[in-house]
Amino acid sequence: MTPLEPTDDLLESLYVVNKVAKQFADEATAAYERGDVTESNVRSARKDALYRLKTAVLTRVVAYDADGVTGEYHAINGDVWLFLTVGDWHFHQPPHAIGGDLTDAIAISNSRADPIDAPYVRDAAVERSDRTLEEALSRLAEVGANANDHLARPTVTSEHDRIVDVRWSFLS
């Protein structure tokens, strides 16, 4: 694993990836509920890849400078999540998703057994990015974090047993 310096450009791209992953989750559910199995499968596959990409990038950021990352455990909808702060950017991760040794290297202000019981509220001081997903994924690919590498498989099956390519075509 090659560590990644947590530049504002990299973290903004990661923010966009996380935001779009959440949108894909909602869109996958909506497509499933209206009976569009193909669209649901495509959105779900891409959502999973974006979340895996987020974890991979955060892992490389922590490996670069664990002292530059802080954390808190949060209780959200009955689950415990690790809320990471890198510079002015914030990301939720499942506990130990980035690996136990790296998680142990982060300064975490509370214990997993005593998480902060508060709903996540997006920091209004952080401006929303106008960067597109294509721009964000392209910038991450330039530093060796290609979203296509995080797809469980490059295709999904459609509702009519056709094979649908879910890779982002603009990524090599």
Secondary structure, DSSP 8 states (H G I E B T S, - for coil): -------HHHHHHHHHHHHHHHHHHHHHHHHHHTT-HHHHHHHHHHHHHHHHHHHHHHHHHHHH-GGGEEEEEEEETTEEEEEEEETTEEEEE-TTTT-HHHHHHSEESS-TTS-B-------TTS------HHHHHHHHHHTT--GGGG-SSSEEE-TTS-EEE-S-TT--
